[in-house]
């Protein structure tokens, strides 16, 4: 896996979590809030991978 793959994976995961949160928002607002927090964390991880030192040698 390279940087692009990891970023895409985290953003895809965030999108799935946000869709699930939206579908549960009316009946289960607490669960929807938790799913949204997890989605935010996934986006944060994607930014860390995109800009962080994990791939200091460059994309491969």
C-alpha positions in Angstrom: 0.0 0.0 0.0 1.2 3.5 -0.7 0.1 6.8 0.6 -2.6 7.3 -2.0 -4.1 3.9 -1.1 -4.2 4.7 2.6 -5.7 8.1 2.2 -8.4 6.7 -0.2 -9.1 3.9 2.3 -9.6 6.3 5.2 -11.8 8.7 3.2 -13.9 5.8 1.9 -14.3 4.6 5.5 -15.3 8.1 6.6 -17.9 8.3 3.9 -19.4 4.9 4.9 -19.6 6.0 8.5 -21.2 9.3 7.6 -23.8 7.5 5.5 -24.6 5.1 8.3 -24.8 8.1 10.8 -27.3 9.8 8.5 -29.5 6.7 8.3 -29.5 6.3 12.1 -29.8 10.0 13.0 -33.6 10.1 13.7 -34.0 6.8 15.7 -30.6 6.7 17.3 -29.0 10.1 17.6 -26.4 9.1 20.2 -25.1 6.3 17.8 -25.2 8.7 14.9 -23.1 11.2 16.9 -20.5 8.5 17.7 -20.4 7.4 14.0 -19.8 11.0 13.0 -16.9 11.3 15.5 -15.4 8.1 14.1 -15.7 9.6 10.6 -14.0 12.8 11.7 -11.2 10.6 13.2 -10.8 8.8 9.8 -10.5 12.1 8.0 -7.9 13.2 10.6 -5.9 9.9 10.0 -6.1 10.6 6.2 -4.6 14.0 6.8 -1.9 12.6 9.0 -1.0 10.0 6.3 -1.2 12.7 3.6 1.1 15.2 5.4 2.8 13.1 8.1 6.2 11.4 8.3 5.0 7.9 7.6 6.1 8.1 4.0 9.1 10.5 4.4 10.9 8.8 1.5 8.1 9.7 -0.9 5.3 7.8 -2.6 6.3 4.3 -3.9 
